[in-house]
């Protein structure tokens, strides 16, 4: 209990004791005077005469009266606290019964008001946990639905083309090659979907340990862009890498960074084909390196930007059907950035859709990171 409540209780005890003493003095004085008057006027056997020279019974009566006065006074002074405790007890019973809409009015400034505030906070946290649990259940069901759909579509195509290739009808060499190429493309897409699902699960549940080393981020991005050259050619896209430094060594997990920027570049290719150009810019200062990946295709609605890094979220579902993917690429990218204590953000307007990643140059894996290195990306 707090010192404030102790002080109030002690004050009530003192008030009650003083009042009891005053009542006792009043009774003793007046009853003694009445007894003396009765004795002087010949009423030795009267009830009043008993109080002139009190015996043990009268003393006990005085004591009991004082106790009664003290108790009643103390209970009256404590009635507000007792009523408040009753409210808190009733609220806790309601919460225990499952009524999470119960709140306790916070009045006063003692341990009971603190208890009421803590109960309200507890109820709010329980509600949030239940909301998260429901969201988790919804996400799990969505995962099952998405996985079933995303895996079934290419798998159905693969089976269909393989049946044509192995069927009794003889196909010419050109048609066979076409079907084999389609089957191979569908199989690669199936492989990518499975890799994304496993990768996201491992990242999301902390099953991947970071292996931090020295990484030349400019060389890393240059190599990734070269690896995407066939994709650029297929989509008729040009690409450019700009940097304010010729070389930059940072401490990071190179494999995870490669996956991060692979997802961002792949995303830019998928949704930026209309813009005919991909721009990757690197800007470094003493503490941080900022990497932006810009495409000039489809402008993402402003209200959808905050949702892009949520798992399974896709902008414009019909387009995603054509481009493929699980809606996990950007969620994986954000997880990797968070693991490195960095930030990731996105803007989209007529000047292009820009994904910006900000990372520490000297990353310390032993520190806890919360994704806010000197500001937002």
Residue, then its C-alpha position, 0 to 999 in steps of 0.5 A: x500500500x502507498x504512503x498516501x493511503x497509510x496517512x489517510x487511514x492513520x488520520x481517520x483513526x486519529x479522528x475516530x479516537x478523538x471523537x470517541x474520547x470526546x464522547x466518553x468525556x461528555x458521557x462520564x462528566x454528565x452521567x457522573x453529575x446526574x448520579x451525584x445529583x440523584x444521590x444528594x437528593x436521596x435517590x441512592x437506588x436509582x439508575x443514575x446513582x450507579x454512575x456517581x461511583x461507577x463499578x466494573x459494569x459501568x466501566x465496561x459500558x463506558x469502554x463498549x460505548x467508546x469502541x462503538x463510537x470509534x468503530x462507527x466513526x471510522x467506518x463512516x470516514x472509510x465508506x468511500x474507500x470501501x465502496x471503491x474497493x467493492x467496485x474494483x472487486x465487482x469489475x475483477x469478477x466481471x473480467x474473470x467472467x469474460x466481460x472485457x468491456x468492463x472499466x473502472x472509473x479512476x478517482x483519487x490518487x492512491x493505490x486504489x486509483x492505481x489499481x483501477x488504472x492497472x485493471x483498465x490497462x490490463x483489460x485493454x491489453x487483453x482485448x488487444x491480445x485477443x484482437x491479435x489472436x483473431x487477426x492471427x487466425x484470420x491470417x492463418x486461414x488466409x495463408x492456407x487459402x493463398x498457398x492452396x491457390x498459388x501452388x495449385x495454379x502452376x501445378x495444374x498447368x505443369x500437370x496439364x502440359x506434361x499430360x500433353x507431352x506424354x499423351x498418345x498424340x504425337x507433337x511436333x518438335x516445335x510444339x514440344x519445346x514450347x510446352x517444355x518451356x512453359x512447364x519449366x517456367x511454371x515449375x520455377x514459379x512454383x519453386x519461387x513460391x515455396x521458397x518465399x513461404x519457407x523464407x518468410x516463416x523462418x524470418x518471421x519466427x526468428x529461425x534464421x541466425x544472422x551471419x554478419x560480415x563485411x559487404x561491399x553494398x555497391x558491388x552487391x547491387x551491381x551483381x544483382x542487376x547483372x543477374x536480372x539482365x535477362x529479365x530486363x531484356x524480357x520486359x524491355x527495361x533499361x536499368x541504371x545504378x547511381x552512387x555518390x561513392x565508388x565503393x562502400x563496405x558495410x557490416x551486414x549479412x550479405x545473403x540476407x541483403x542479397x535477398x532483400x534487394x533481390x525482392x525489391x528489384x524483382x518487384x520493380x521489374x514486375x510492376x514497372x514494365x510500363x515505365x521502361x526504366x529501373x533506377x537504383x541509387x546509393x547515397x552514403x554518409x558517415x553513419x548510414x547508407x540509403x538505397x532507393x529502387x525506383x520504377x516508373x510503372x503503375x502508381x500505387x494509391x496513397x491509401x495502400x502504401x502503408x499496407x504494402x509490407x504486410x504479409x499476403x497483401x497485394x496491390x490490385x489483385x488482378x495484376x498480381x494474378x498475372x505477375x504471380x507471387x505470394x504477397x510475401x516479397x515485401x514482408x520478407x524485405x521488411x523483416x530483413x531490414x528490421x533484423x539489420x536495425x534499418x528502415x524501409x519506406x515507399x512513396x508512389x506518384x507520377x515521378x515513380x514508385x520509390x522503395x527506400x532502405x536505410x541501413x547502418x554502415x557499422x551494424x552491431x548485431x549484439x545490440x537490440x534494434x527497433x528499425x529507427x536509425x536516425x529517422x525514417x526512410 
